[in-house]
Amino acid sequence: QVQLVESGGGLVQAGGSLRLSCAASGSIFSINVMGWYRQAPGKQRELVARITIGASTYYADSVKGRFTISRDNAKNTMYLQMNSLKPEDTAAYYCAASKIGAYDYWGQGTQVTVSS
C-alpha cells in the first residue's frame, strides 16, 4: 500500500501563488507516475499535471505556463507550484500515484480557493 498526504492548500487572491506538496509513504518502490488532479463543485475530476519517474511532465492546457510539477525522489514528495492563480483554479486538489497503468493510490485532497 501507498499512502499519500497533500498539504499546502488555502485561500489566496487572484494572481497569487501556492505550493502544494504530496508526501508518499509505504510501498513507494516502483511508483512510476505521480499526478495532480482537481475537482471543482459540480464538475468532473480533471488531470492538472503529471510527472514520471524520469521527470517527464504533462500539463493541462488550462495551467500551462502557470503551474509547475516536480518531485523530490529522495524525500518521496511531489510538488505543484501554482502561480498567477485564477478564480477558476478553485477546487479540491488531489495527488495520485501509479505503478502500472491507472492511478491506484489517492490522497485525501487539499482545498484551494482563489478569490477575485
Contacts in CASP RR format, 6 or more apart in sequence:
PFRMAT RR
TARGET T0000
AUTHOR 0000-0000-0000
METHOD contacts of the structure
MODEL  1
QVQLVESGGGLVQAGGSLRLSCAASGSIFSINVMGWYRQAPGKQRELVAR
ITIGASTYYADSVKGRFTISRDNAKNTMYLQMNSLKPEDTAAYYCAASKI
GAYDYWGQGTQVTVSS
1 26 0 8 1.000
1 27 0 8 1.000
1 105 0 8 1.000
2 24 0 8 1.000
2 25 0 8 1.000
2 26 0 8 1.000
2 27 0 8 1.000
2 28 0 8 1.000
2 31 0 8 1.000
2 97 0 8 1.000
2 104 0 8 1.000
2 105 0 8 1.000
3 24 0 8 1.000
3 25 0 8 1.000
3 26 0 8 1.000
3 105 0 8 1.000
3 107 0 8 1.000
4 22 0 8 1.000
4 23 0 8 1.000
4 24 0 8 1.000
4 95 0 8 1.000
4 96 0 8 1.000
4 97 0 8 1.000
4 105 0 8 1.000
4 106 0 8 1.000
4 107 0 8 1.000
5 22 0 8 1.000
5 23 0 8 1.000
5 25 0 8 1.000
5 107 0 8 1.000
5 108 0 8 1.000
6 20 0 8 1.000
6 21 0 8 1.000
6 22 0 8 1.000
6 93 0 8 1.000
6 94 0 8 1.000
6 95 0 8 1.000
6 107 0 8 1.000
6 108 0 8 1.000
6 109 0 8 1.000
6 110 0 8 1.000
7 20 0 8 1.000
7 21 0 8 1.000
7 23 0 8 1.000
7 110 0 8 1.000
8 18 0 8 1.000
8 19 0 8 1.000
8 20 0 8 1.000
8 21 0 8 1.000
8 110 0 8 1.000
9 18 0 8 1.000
9 20 0 8 1.000
9 93 0 8 1.000
9 110 0 8 1.000
9 111 0 8 1.000
9 112 0 8 1.000
10 18 0 8 1.000
10 110 0 8 1.000
10 111 0 8 1.000
10 112 0 8 1.000
10 113 0 8 1.000
11 113 0 8 1.000
11 114 0 8 1.000
11 115 0 8 1.000
12 18 0 8 1.000
12 85 0 8 1.000
12 112 0 8 1.000
12 113 0 8 1.000
12 114 0 8 1.000
12 115 0 8 1.000
13 114 0 8 1.000
13 115 0 8 1.000
14 85 0 8 1.000
14 86 0 8 1.000
14 87 0 8 1.000
14 114 0 8 1.000
14 115 0 8 1.000
14 116 0 8 1.000
15 83 0 8 1.000
15 84 0 8 1.000
15 85 0 8 1.000
15 86 0 8 1.000
15 114 0 8 1.000
16 83 0 8 1.000
16 84 0 8 1.000
16 85 0 8 1.000
16 114 0 8 1.000
17 81 0 8 1.000
17 82 0 8 1.000
17 83 0 8 1.000
17 84 0 8 1.000
17 85 0 8 1.000
18 82 0 8 1.000
18 85 0 8 1.000
18 112 0 8 1.000
19 79 0 8 1.000
19 80 0 8 1.000
19 81 0 8 1.000
19 82 0 8 1.000
20 36 0 8 1.000
20 79 0 8 1.000
20 80 0 8 1.000
20 82 0 8 1.000
20 93 0 8 1.000
20 95 0 8 1.000
20 110 0 8 1.000
20 112 0 8 1.000
21 77 0 8 1.000
21 78 0 8 1.000
21 79 0 8 1.000
22 34 0 8 1.000
22 36 0 8 1.000
22 77 0 8 1.000
22 78 0 8 1.000
22 79 0 8 1.000
22 80 0 8 1.000
22 95 0 8 1.000
22 107 0 8 1.000
23 75 0 8 1.000
23 76 0 8 1.000
23 77 0 8 1.000
24 31 0 8 1.000
24 34 0 8 1.000
24 76 0 8 1.000
24 77 0 8 1.000
24 78 0 8 1.000
24 97 0 8 1.000
25 76 0 8 1.000
28 76 0 8 1.000
28 97 0 8 1.000
30 99 0 8 1.000
31 53 0 8 1.000
31 97 0 8 1.000
31 98 0 8 1.000
31 99 0 8 1.000
32 52 0 8 1.000
32 53 0 8 1.000
32 98 0 8 1.000
32 99 0 8 1.000
32 100 0 8 1.000
33 50 0 8 1.000
33 51 0 8 1.000
33 52 0 8 1.000
33 53 0 8 1.000
33 97 0 8 1.000
33 98 0 8 1.000
33 103 0 8 1.000
34 50 0 8 1.000
34 51 0 8 1.000
34 71 0 8 1.000
34 78 0 8 1.000
34 95 0 8 1.000
34 96 0 8 1.000
34 97 0 8 1.000
34 98 0 8 1.000
35 47 0 8 1.000
35 48 0 8 1.000
35 49 0 8 1.000
35 50 0 8 1.000
35 51 0 8 1.000
35 69 0 8 1.000
35 78 0 8 1.000
35 95 0 8 1.000
35 96 0 8 1.000
35 97 0 8 1.000
35 103 0 8 1.000
36 47 0 8 1.000
36 48 0 8 1.000
36 49 0 8 1.000
36 50 0 8 1.000
36 69 0 8 1.000
36 78 0 8 1.000
36 80 0 8 1.000
36 93 0 8 1.000
36 94 0 8 1.000
36 95 0 8 1.000
36 96 0 8 1.000
37 45 0 8 1.000
37 46 0 8 1.000
37 47 0 8 1.000
37 48 0 8 1.000
37 93 0 8 1.000
37 94 0 8 1.000
37 95 0 8 1.000
37 96 0 8 1.000
38 45 0 8 1.000
38 46 0 8 1.000
38 48 0 8 1.000
38 89 0 8 1.000
38 91 0 8 1.000
38 92 0 8 1.000
38 93 0 8 1.000
38 94 0 8 1.000
38 112 0 8 1.000
39 45 0 8 1.000
39 46 0 8 1.000
39 91 0 8 1.000
39 92 0 8 1.000
39 94 0 8 1.000
40 88 0 8 1.000
40 90 0 8 1.000
40 91 0 8 1.000
40 92 0 8 1.000
43 91 0 8 1.000
45 94 0 8 1.000
46 60 0 8 1.000
47 58 0 8 1.000
47 60 0 8 1.000
48 59 0 8 1.000
48 60 0 8 1.000
48 63 0 8 1.000
48 67 0 8 1.000
48 80 0 8 1.000
48 93 0 8 1.000
49 57 0 8 1.000
49 58 0 8 1.000
49 59 0 8 1.000
49 60 0 8 1.000
49 63 0 8 1.000
49 67 0 8 1.000
49 69 0 8 1.000
49 80 0 8 1.000
50 57 0 8 1.000
50 58 0 8 1.000
50 69 0 8 1.000
51 57 0 8 1.000
51 58 0 8 1.000
51 69 0 8 1.000
51 70 0 8 1.000
51 71 0 8 1.000
51 78 0 8 1.000
53 73 0 8 1.000
55 71 0 8 1.000
57 69 0 8 1.000
59 65 0 8 1.000
59 67 0 8 1.000
59 69 0 8 1.000
62 88 0 8 1.000
63 82 0 8 1.000
63 89 0 8 1.000
66 82 0 8 1.000
66 83 0 8 1.000
66 84 0 8 1.000
66 85 0 8 1.000
67 80 0 8 1.000
67 81 0 8 1.000
67 82 0 8 1.000
67 83 0 8 1.000
68 79 0 8 1.000
68 80 0 8 1.000
68 81 0 8 1.000
68 83 0 8 1.000
69 78 0 8 1.000
69 79 0 8 1.000
69 80 0 8 1.000
69 81 0 8 1.000
70 78 0 8 1.000
70 79 0 8 1.000
70 81 0 8 1.000
71 77 0 8 1.000
71 78 0 8 1.000
71 79 0 8 1.000
72 78 0 8 1.000
72 79 0 8 1.000
78 95 0 8 1.000
80 93 0 8 1.000
82 89 0 8 1.000
82 112 0 8 1.000
85 112 0 8 1.000
85 114 0 8 1.000
86 114 0 8 1.000
87 114 0 8 1.000
87 115 0 8 1.000
87 116 0 8 1.000
88 114 0 8 1.000
89 112 0 8 1.000
89 114 0 8 1.000
90 112 0 8 1.000
90 113 0 8 1.000
90 114 0 8 1.000
91 111 0 8 1.000
91 112 0 8 1.000
92 109 0 8 1.000
92 110 0 8 1.000
92 111 0 8 1.000
92 112 0 8 1.000
93 109 0 8 1.000
93 110 0 8 1.000
93 111 0 8 1.000
93 112 0 8 1.000
94 106 0 8 1.000
94 107 0 8 1.000
94 108 0 8 1.000
94 109 0 8 1.000
94 110 0 8 1.000
95 106 0 8 1.000
95 107 0 8 1.000
95 109 0 8 1.000
96 103 0 8 1.000
96 105 0 8 1.000
96 106 0 8 1.000
96 107 0 8 1.000
97 103 0 8 1.000
97 104 0 8 1.000
97 105 0 8 1.000
98 104 0 8 1.000
98 105 0 8 1.000
END
